[in-house]
């Protein structure tokens, strides 16, 4: 049976909680939603072992009368700890193995010795009416105070690019198009986690992840980058579990997206395990993680924009970055180098281009950017394709002109926020720019269009809303979408996994 046929054979239907997005707690949800077709049956894999087990009747025993208490109660005992952090970062050669191809039987487990849980040992439950009290322990928990120290073995740095003067060019606004109309939107498939189209939990130990940023890495292939990823021990909601990787990368050649998208391979560092591709310190209040924000290819070189997250804020949807940066790969995405000079530092937490979406079009690469968190507005920059890693070559759109500047804080606002996780795309067939993003006030992933990257941009149209998919975010556009059929990835905090969505644009 083929993987696609197996997915069609699934008969399980899932219902999801209907609530406001955690990113918009207490905020109103706008009225009106595009009529939706019934969602696809889940899970997408259609494999029997991915279905939840049927409840088995168990005989009542006296032990059922005993309240169930945990075996252990830990009392956290926080204490400060000074943590020296070598700067700059050391160089480490990443471990890579050839990517494993999809199994012939999509429902087979390629690594049962790794992915299957151990079988419980048989034992006879006690029937005694005894109450066992949990053991109470003190759990020392350090609160790290990171202190930068000189690194005796720093990674070698390439020479800094020679400064250039890109000059000032006109950048007039084009006519504002009408707002796009969404006829319907549905979930095409579950892309990651248990029961997903490609069974990412069994093939790469991806039980929970988010984002799903896509770009055409080469003709006939789409790269898919995910954010913080967890393996065994993951339990929704939210990001948690063991085997934490800040980012992972897969590849897909699937063009029949109406019934979901299959991931063919992923970058691996061991058998049935997706590798972290961008390094991260994993130190809170220093560099908690590194999250991809967009990707693109110029010739055989792959580029990845990312944000260095200093710390997650106490309020959902709020975080502080160190900088927004660029990384590149010359081996098809297997290994990546963070460029040490093409970075937009986050001055006082308000700098532009911390969360960016970069798109090549014509002679330039256009960079749409917001400050950290999900409450900022969108600015725009551009750079010639042969100067992507030269920060002095960037021009920022300001008041109808493309102007050079030392940083991106001179960029004009394209339209008012709040904007989170923006994703830009140029549709060649319609000759229109498309921009999707999370609007936390509307509680929706929103779509706008324009005739030029600087606008004028249309009014926003809701694609999906949090009253249908609780705690949604993301909304990254598939590069093989058409003017009529728009495909995008959507994450939800409740499931902490990624789905492929299909919207019909009229």
N, C-alpha and C positions, 0 to 999 in steps of 0.2 A: 504494500500500500504506500502511495507517495505521501510526502509530508503535507501537501495541500489537501489531498483527499482525506488524510487523517484529521486535519483540522475541520473539514466540512462534516465529518462524522461525529463531532462532539455534540453531546446532548445536554450538557450542564448549563443552567442559566444562573447568572449571578445577579444579586440585587445590591445596590450600593446606597449607603447612607446619604440622605439629602440634607445638607447643612451649608452654612456659609463657609467660605474658604478661610483657613486659619490665617491667611495673609490679609484678610479683610474682616476680621472679627469686629463686630459692632458697627460695621459700615453697611450702608444700604445697597441692595442689589437692584440694578436698573430694570425697568419693565421691558417686556418683550423678548422672545427668544425664537429663533428660526425653528420652524417645524422640523421634527426629527424623525427619522426612520427608526424602526426597532433596532436595538443593538445586536451585535453578533453574539452567538452563543459562546460561552467561555467554559473551560479554558481553551485557548487557541490551538494547543498542541493536539487535542483530541485523544491523547494517550490515556489508557485506562489507569495507569499508576499515578497520573496527575489528578484524577478525580478524588474528591474527599471520600474517605471510607464511610460506608453506610453504618449508622449506629447499630450496635449489637445489643440485644436485651441481656441484661445481667441480673442474676438472682439477688434479691435483697438479703443482706447479712446484718447482724447486729452492729458491725463496725460502721455501717452507713450512718448510724446515729451519732457517731463521734465527730465533733467539729474537726475539720482538716486544718491543721496549723503548719506553717513552714518548718522545715527541719532546723533552720538557723535564721536568726535576726541579727543583722550587722548594724552597729551604730557607727556612723562615719565620724572620724576624728581628723579634721583637716589641720594641716600645719604648713608653714611656708618653707620652700626649698629653693635655694639659689641654683639655677641651671645654666652653666656656661654653654654658649652657642658659638661655634667657630664661624667666623666670617672672613672672606666669602666662603661659599659652600665648597665642600670637597668634591672632587670628580670620582665617580664610581661607574664602572663598566656594567651596564645592565645585562642581566641574563635573559637570553631569548632562545626559544626552540621553534622549529617549524610549526606553523599553525595547523591544527588538526582539521581535516576535511569533514564535512557533514557525514554522519553515518548513513549507510544504505537504508537501514530501517530507522525511521525518525523517532520511533518510540524505544529504541534500544538505549541502554545506559553505557556510554563508552568507558566509564571509570567507576564501576560499582564499589570497588575497594576504597575509593576516596569519597564518593558522594553519598553512599547509602549509610543510614544510621546503624549503629550496632544493634543486634537483636537483643531484646531483654532476656535476662536469665530467668528460667522458670523458677517459681517459688510459691510456697503455700501461704496465702495471706492469713494473718492472725484473726481469729474470731473473737478475741477477748475484748471486753468492754473496758479498755484502758485508754487513758488520755496522756499522750506524750507531749511534754512541753518543749518548745524549741530552745536550742542553745543560743545564748546571747553572747556576742563577741564585739570587741572594739576593732574597727577597721581604720587604721591610719591611712589618710589620703593626702598626698602632698599637693600643695598649690604652688606650681612652679613660678619662679621669678626669673625669666630669661635675661641673661646678661651677655651681650656680644663680646667675644674675645678674638684676638688675631688667630687666623688659621695658618699653621706652619706649612700645610700642604694644600694650598688653594687650587681650584681647577684653573687651568690656563685660559686666558681670555684672548679672543681674536682682536686684531687691531680695530680701533674705532674708525668708522667710515668718515671720509673727508666731508666737512661741512659744505653744503650747497645752498644756493639762494633760489628757491623756486619761483619767487616773484609774486605778483598780484594779478589775478585773472577775474574776469566778470563771471558771475554765477547767478543770472536772473532766475526768478521763479517762473515755472510753467503754469498753465491754466489748471485750476483745481478740478480733479475728476469727481464724479458722483461717488458716494459711498458704495462699496461693494454690497451686493445683496446675497445672503446665504439662504438657499432653498431648504437645505437640510444638512445635518451633520450627524455622523455615527462613529462608533468605535469599530475600526476594521479588525484589530487584533490586539492582543497583549504581547508586547515586544520583549519584556524581560521578566525574570522571576519564575516561580513555580507555575507550570501550565502554559508558559509562553510559547510563541510560534516556534522558536528554535531551542526551547528547553535550556535556557541559559544557566539554570541552577545545576543541571546535570553535566553540561558540556564545558562550562567555564567557572563554576562555583560563583555565579552571580545570582544571589538570592534576592537582594534588594539593591536598587540603584535609581538614578533619576536623570533628567535632561534628555539625552538622545539627540545631539547636535549633528546635523547631516550636511555633507557637501560632496560634490563629484570629485573623487580623488584621481580618477582617470576615466577614459571612455569606457562605459559599461560597468563602472563600479562606483558605489557610494560608500563613503566612510561614515561611521556613526560613533560619536564620542559621548561617553556617559560621565556623570559626576561621581560623588562619593559612593563607593560600591562595597557591599558586605557579603560575606559568605555564610558559613554555618553559624547558627545562633541568631540569625536575623529573625525578628518578630515584628510585623507591622503593628502600629503605625510608626512612621518616622524612620530616621537613619539610625541604625543600631546593629549590633552583632559583632562577630569576630571577622578576622581576615579583611581588615579595612584597607581599601585602595582608594586613593583620592580621585583617580580617573582611569578609565579603561577605554579601549578602542577596538571596534569591529568593522567588518566590511560586508557589503551586500551587493548582489547583482540582480536582485529580484525586481522585475519591472511590472509584474502583475500585482499591484498594490491593493486592489479592491478587496481581496480576501486576506490581507495582511502582508507583512514584510518578513522575509527570512534573513537571518544573519548567517553568512557562509562561514566566515572565519573571524578570529580575534587575535590580537597580538598576545602571545603567550610566553610565560617564563618557566612553566613546568606543565606536566601532563594535566589536561582538564583544568587549567587555571589561567585566567586572564591576567595579564601583567599591568602594573601601574606604569603609565608611559611618561608622565611628568613628575619629577621629584617633588616632595613636600616635607617640611620639617615635622609636621604633626605636633607642634608646640603651641598651646593656647596663649594668646596675647603676644605672639611673635609671628608664626606662620602656622595656622591651624591646618590649612589645606590649600591645594591649588586646583581650581575648577575651570575646565574649558568653557569658553563662551561662544566661539564660532570657529569654523575652519574653511580653508580654501586651498586650491592648488594653482600654481603657475608653472607650467611645463611639468617636469618630474619632481619638483620640490613641493612638499606639503607644508602649509602654515597652520598654526593653531593659536588663536588669541585665548588668553586665560587671565584669571584674576587670582592674585595671591591674597588669601583671606587671612587677616590678622586674628580676628575673633568673631564668633557668632554673637549677635546681640540678644538680650533677654526678651525682646519683642519679636514675634514671628515676622519674617520678611525684612529684618534689619540686621546688617552686618558691617564690619569695618575691614577695608582692604589695605594692604601695603602699597600695591600698585596694580595696574593692568599692563600685561606684557605680551610678547610674541615669542613663540617657539617655532622651530622648523625641523623638517625631517627630509633627508636625501636618500632614504632606503625604503620608501613606500609606506612610512608610518611605523616602522618597527622600533626605531630609536629616535629620540628627539633631543634637541639642544635648545635651552632657553637663551635667547639673545640678551646679553647683559646691558645693551644700550637702548634698545627699542622698548622703553618702558615709560608709562605715564604715572609718576609718583602721586600718591594720594595726600595732598597737602591739607591738613586740618580736617580730613574726612569729607571734603566737599569737591574734590577734583573730578573733572569730566573724564570720560573714556576709561572708567574702571571696569565696566561691563560692556563689552563691545561686540558688534557683529560686522564682519568684514566681507565684502563681496567684490570680486573683479568684474569690471564691465568696461569695454572699450580699452583705452590706454591706461586706465587708472584702477586702483583698488579703493573702494569707498568704505569708510569706517564710521558706522553709526555707534554712538556711545552714550552711556548714562553714568552718573555717579554710583557709588556702592549702594546697596539696598534696592528697594523697589518703590522709592518715593520720588525719584528725580525725573528730569525731562531729557529729551534726546538732542544731542549735538551731532555734527557731521564733519568729517575730515576726508581728505583724499591724498593719494600719493601715486606716483607713476609706478608701473609694475616692476621696473628694474631697480627701484629704490625703496622697496618695502622695508628693508632693515636699516634704513637711514632716517632717523627721526627728524633731522633737519630738513628733509625733503617734503615733509607733510605740509599741506595747506588746510586751513580750517575755514569753513563757510561762515561768514559773518556779514550780516546786513547786505546781502546780494553780491558779495565778492569772496573769492578764494584768497586768503591771506596767510603768509607764513607766521609762525609764532613759536616761542620756546616750549609752550605747553598748550593743552587743549582748552583752557578755561576761557579763551576768547571766542569760542564757537557760539553762534546764535542758537536759540531754541527753535527747533523745527516745529514742535507743537508741545503743548503743556502736558505734564505728567498727571498722575504717577505712572511710571513705566518700569516694568521689571522683565528680565529675561527676553530682551528683544531679539528678533530673528528677521534678517533682511534677505530679499531675493529679487532678481530681475527676471521677469518673464519675457523672453524674446518674442514669442508668438503674439502676445498682446502689447508688447512694448510698454510695459508698465512695471513700476517698482511695487513690491509688496512688503509690508512690514507688519509682523505680528508681535504681540507682547501681552504681558499680564497687567491688567488694570485692577488694582486692589480696591478702588472705590466702587467700580462697577461689579466687582467679583466675577470677572470674565477674562478669557483670552480674546483679544481684540485684533481686528485686521483693518489696515489702512492701505491705500494705494496712491501712487503719484506718477506723473509723467517724467519727472527728473528726480534725482536723489535728494536735492534740496527742497523739493516740493514745488508748488503748494500741495500739501497732503490732504487727502479726503478726510471726511469725518470717519470715526471708527465704527465698525460693525462687530457685534459680538459673534464669535465663533462657537465657543462653549462657555457655560456658566457654572459657577460653584453650586448653585441650587440643584444641578443635575449630577455633577461630579464633585463631591465634597473635597475641599482643600486642594483644588487644582493649581497648577503652575506650569511654567515652561511655554510650550507652543512653538516648536522649532520646525521650520518649513522644509519639506522634502524637495531637493533640487529638481526632481523629475515630475513635479506637479505641472499641471496645465492651467490655462486661464479659467477652465471650467471645473476641473477636479483638483482641489487643493488637498494635499496630504501633509500632516504635521504630527509631531510627537507631543504627547501630553503626559505630565507626571501628576501624581496625587500623593499628598502626604499620608493619607489614610492607608494606602496600599504600599507607598514608597516603591513604586515601580513605574514603568513607562508603557504607554499604549500608543499605537498608530491610529490616528483619527483621519476621517475622510469627510470633507465638506464639498458640497456642490454649490458653485458660485454662478449666479445668473446675471 
